[in-house]
Amino acid sequence: MKRIAILGSTGSIGKSTLSILATYPERFAVASLAAGRNIDTAYEQCLRWRPRVVSLATEELAADLARRLRKEGVTGIEVVWGDEGAVRVATLPEVDFVVSAIVGVAGLEATYAAVQAGKTIGLANKEAMVAAGEILTAAAREKNVALLPIDSEHNAIHQCMRAGTRSEVRQIWLTASGGPFRTLPIEKFDKITVEEALHHPTWVMGRRITIDSATLLNKGLEIIEACRLFDLPPSAIKVTVHPQSTVHSLVEYVDGSLLAQISVTDMRLPILYALSYPERVPSDLRFDMASLADLHFEPPDLRRFPCLRLAYEAAEKGGAHAIALNAADEIAVQAFLERVIPFTGIPATIEQVLETTPETHPATIKEVLALDSQAREMAREALAGREASHRR
């Protein structure tokens, strides 16, 4: 029986993880949950799963949840809050496996603490690896901790790499759907609306990741994550546009063999793979072979998607540049969603921040978070400057 901690239990990955746990009650049990601000869902999860510890974003929310649980007559659940609460959730002694699914860098400290505590990690938060992958992977090696990717592309790579050794890998191919603007003429990108950008052709995701998929910045973050997870240089990580999203990723070996991972587009499969590793357990997730009748692959257009070029440049430099790429994108995407900047303003803002980012490599999580804050402030200043110039 594996006892699971979920960082981000009320998000889509957290809910999918709980659905897997419900399907395999003989294999998995909930130990602790970090639920953020969604107190209603957290309350329901506490009633259903009775975690040993549950964490909310703030002391006020935690107090409210504790009152609700007392009123319901529920006892034995420790309610905590904030960053310290998330760390408590991730490092509880009885926890065997931590699902890191808090969006952004918010879950970074808890994920790092879990690694230091010797917990196996299921990574569904690519931002943690982008911002602090150098630190996390070094700590994982020191503690002999497995970092198992849940993100579908990296999970696919992990599966394919079980066929050979690291030295036998020539390169990795990350597949990208191409998003909704794969064939849109470049001259129309300035007119892209928020509603159009949020309409992804394949996946149903959160707002930021959907916009990142439209700009291909999401694939850029995955390049950096792949470099760190699989110890490969950026030149060995290739991107191919695959609109059908049937092949989740491929690994090319030195002998010319190309292994692809193909499965349903359902996040429960990579979650189950990570939770069960190194076993494979039976599931009802079936792939329709008829979907293989029509597969297309094409190179990405870096003129149409400059965020991908910026990501490769940040991957080469690493350190502060990888942190700035993610932080500036988050600020720029929010500005686009609020209709402050056009779609093309997203890569323009990121590039402006990267141009003034120092080449430095943080040694601690505290330094990572400080660089993240600096990059966000630089992005806000870039946006303010652009807005001021438009008014003149």
Number of C-alpha atoms within 10 A of each C-alpha: 10 18 16 26 33 29 31 27 28 25 18 15 24 24 17 19 24 22 12 19 21 15 12 15 12 10 14 20 20 21 25 31 33 34 26 24 16 15 17 13 15 21 18 13 19 20 13 9 16 20 21 19 23 32 31 27 20 15 15 11 20 23 15 14 22 20 13 14 19 11 9 10 8 14 11 10 16 14 23 25 23 18 19 14 23 34 23 22 31 35 25 17 12 14 23 20 25 28 29 29 29 29 19 17 22 18 22 26 20 24 29 24 18 28 26 17 16 21 27 22 26 25 24 26 26 27 27 26 26 30 32 30 23 20 19 24 22 12 17 20 12 12 14 15 18 17 19 22 28 29 19 21 23 27 24 25 23 22 20 19 20 9 13 11 9 13 9 13 20 17 19 28 22 25 23 25 23 27 24 20 20 18 10 11 9 13 8 10 14 12 11 14 14 16 8 13 21 22 17 18 15 15 14 12 14 12 16 18 18 20 27 22 24 25 27 27 25 23 23 27 25 23 30 27 26 27 22 22 19 15 12 19 15 21 13 16 19 16 21 18 20 22 20 19 21 22 22 24 27 27 26 19 20 12 9 9 11 16 19 18 18 16 19 16 17 12 15 21 22 25 26 21 20 25 27 14 12 8 10 11 11 7 12 6 11 9 13 8 9 7 11 13 6 8 12 12 15 13 12 18 14 12 10 19 20 18 27 24 18 20 28 19 17 25 24 15 15 22 24 23 30 30 31 30 31 28 26 28 26 19 20 27 26 16 18 19 19 11 12 15 19 20 24 20 18 26 23 17 24 27 22 15 25 23 9 12 19 12 11 12 19 18 12 13 16 11 14 21 19 13 24 23 16 18 27 23 16 23 25 18 14 19 22 13 11 14 13 10 9 8 6 5
